[in-house]
Amino acid sequence: MTGRIHRFDALDNFRDYGDYAAGSGRHIAPGRLFRSGHQARASAADLERLGALGIAAVVDLRRPSERRDQPSRRPPGFAGAVIESEHDDGGEAPHITFLRTADLTPESGRRFMTDTYGRLAFEPSHLDLFARYFRILGEAEGPVLIHCAAGKDRTGLLAALTHHLLGVHPDDIVADYLLTNTAVDLEGRAPAIARQLEAHTGRAVAHDAVVAFLGVEAVYLDTALAGIAERYGSPDAYLEQALGVDTALRDRIGARLAA
């Protein structure tokens, strides 16, 4: 599993989420599906490596305010499609508000994440971006990169939905989702994040609380999928009714990504 993690200087959580067994004896091709955190801090060497992957489309799941605060860097000469949402409620991202105003503990962080995952699949900007992403999967001639801020929550749900559509086994879907906890040095990153939070809020933050907030847990993804099942009956119904992924688009995506 760790072989799918790509290490960069300053581009976090970059992974290949292809190369899995799919349904009907097929296999998702490696080097076609990538996921990551934002690229605002990418080094020149990172951009060179990113350019060598030949990415044909980037789907940025962040809000406009997040993109303004941390604008993406692109490889020199990048000519691929960029899918973004202009849907903006005028406020800051919920995770920023939580970190700025709440007392972060492992328990409060988990409650926030569980509540967040219960809404992820239904927010207007995500419905728009997820639908456009699946359309681009059916059209793009080259690899597609999806990312949000940390590349774990919005990105994690979208990758899981992609895997479901392609027939990846549920155990592999969860394992890929949890790979954030390996791809990111949670223990190593936590002290710097804690110092930043203390500087912004004036409150000390426990190390274990930061580690818990930076990582992912299977129950988060379970919560999102349970919400989808409650509203739509199944992920397949959600894909078709909410995102417009009909049989024809499914077949095109499968033909492009799996053999």
Protein Blocks (a to p, Z undefined) as FASTA:
>chain_A
ZZmpccdfklghiacfehiaceehiacdehkaccdddfklpcfklmmmmmmnopabdcdf
bdfklmmmmccdddehiabdcdddfbdghiacfklmmmmmmccdfklmmmmmmmmmmmmm
mgmklmmmmmmmmmmmmmombdcddddfkopmmmmmmmmmmmmmnopafklmmmmmmmmm
mmpcfklmmmmmmmmmmmmnopacdfklmmmmmmccfklmmmmmmmmmmmnopaklmmmm
mnopafklmmmmmmmmgZZ
